[in-house]
């Protein structure tokens, strides 16, 4: 899976088995999941608008799309082991009049394979976590009228997950990520936390289980590799690349194995960071060849 933001649209690209409650939703094999920001006064036909957007980016019918009035600089991305959750959020009481076009969109990606029923159950788990998060924030409603969820997994991976309730390996991670991410996403949309770019959170077990928000501004570890390094991709969109020229599998504190890439400098090289920004779907082999020519 590779993800990036372009033209106020979040793109997830890969080979997915996915389920969606959004525009033209269902369950299908897709190459793209997207979340697109539209103006607050948007009145066009949603499916046609998304079809045209996808076509402009060389994507045709094999996608699932969501729409929101929330800007993508308010996006929150949360990584919890093999699960990544993407959240944009704005809320308006759905029983109030007049209402404004706010919505909560949640995209869940699992690097590990899931059967179709587990994909559908993950939608239930994410929706339940959303309702709990809103309740904890003091809202008297469990969601807005236009909320949507997409759940996707790597369709080439063995389908090792058959269930996704809150006590399962998948569901517990999704539940925790939504509980942490939804308040953060709302705080950004409401101006309580100001970020000019999407926010990234990593679930860490170093020094005890906790969430860490990564920020390149005022990083106490800069420069962690070399003077003049670029930090646009400290939160690497290629993780885990499993390229043993760049990293290695290591034993984690909870008994499993995780991809360790602390020594990788590839995306910190200024020329390569710039190239990646222009070509967000560039393959690692392409980036490595570019580095060899420097």
Secondary structure, 3 states (H helix, E strand, C coil): CEEEEECCEEEEEEEEEEEECCECCEEEEEEEEEEEECCCCCCCCHHHHHHHHHHHCCCCCCEEEEEECCCHHHCEEEEECCEEEEEEECCCCCCCCCCCCCCEEEEEEECCCECHHHHHHHHHHHHHHHHHHHHHCCCCCCCCCCCEEEEEEECCCCCCECCCCCCCHHHHHHHHHHHHHHHHHHHHHCCCCCCCCCEEEEEECCCCCEEEEECCCCCCCCCCCCCCCCCCCCCCCCCCCCCCCCCEEEECCCCCEEEECCCCCHHHCHHHHHHHHHCCCCCHHHHHHHHHHC
